[in-house]
């Protein structure tokens, strides 16, 4: 009787492992890296083209950079609202995480997802659900590195 139960358990485990192998997606690492490189590169080329255009029409570098950032954020939010950015992210993977567009997408996606819960408890409370930790740890690590630098300067280790 024990042998029968052990055999059933082994068959069940084999069937389960076969099922898991069947439903687990396979990934081609090199293809995924190429897609990420392509999409991230296109976003960066677009940003550089905008920067070149604005400096070409006479804007100083700082103003041109501000306009470039503004347009990239607006495009990212627009594509998120039209449900196109998630499709781009599915194709390009990590390439869509180019900081400014990926950050804008995360904020816009949270706002869109929670808008049905209202302006305050939906959008207001949940808009930084994804982006909040990035802001928090970015500010904290900047503060910590600044503190370390300040201490090193007090000790005359760095100039």
C-alpha positions, -999 to +999 in steps of 0.1 A: +000+000+000+029+024+008+045+016-025+012+025-043+010+059-025+047+066-032+041+057-069+011+080-070+030+108-054+059+104-078+034+104-108+018+136-094+052+153-089+062+143-125+029+157-139+033+189-119+069+194-130+058+188-166+030+213-162+053+239-147+078+234-175+050+238-200+036+271-186+069+287-176+079+312-203+113+307-219+134+338-224+161+345-249+185+366-230+204+379-260+172+389-278+158+406-247+191+426-242+190+436-279+154+448-276+162+467-244+192+483-260+171+492-291+142+508-272+164+525-246+186+538-274+157+552-294+144+570-263+179+584-257+183+594-293+149+612-292+161+630-261+193+640-278+175+651-309+152+673-288+182+688-270+200+695-302+169+711-317+164+734-288+200+745-286+199+749-324+171+774-322+191+795-297+181+782-262+208+780-236+217+744-225+198+745-193+166+758-208+169+733-237+174+705-212+143+715-193+122+715-225+136+682-235+128+667-201+093+682-202+086+667-236+099+633-228+078+632-196+047+644-215+052+618-242+056+591-216+025+601-197+005+604-230+016+569-241+008+556-207-027+571-209-033+556-243-021+522-230+008+522-255+037+525-230+029+491-214+031+475-249+064+492-255+076+480-221+065+445-229+086+446-261+116+466-248+117+454-212+144+472-192+150+496-221+119+515-212+132+522-177+154+550-191+150+572-160+128+601-170+104+582-192+102+551-169+096+574-138+069+593-156+052+561-167+052+547-131+036+578-117+010+581-145+002+544-144-005+546-106-027+577-111-047+560-139-051+528-119-064+544-088-085+573-103-117+554-097-111+556-060-113+594-061-090+624-062-078+622-026-079+586-016-072+573-051-049+595-070-036+615-041-027+585-019-016+561-045+002+582-072+036+575-058+031+538-051+057+527-075+078+559-077+078+566-040+105+542-030+127+555-058+123+590-045+128+579-009+159+559-014+173+584-039+171+612-014+183+590+015+214+578-005+222+614-016+220+625+020+241+597+032+268+602+006+268+640+013+273+633+050+302+609+043+317+635+019+313+663+046+330+641+072+358+633+049+363+670+042+363+678+079+390+651+083+409+666+054+408+633+035+394+649+004+397+684-009 
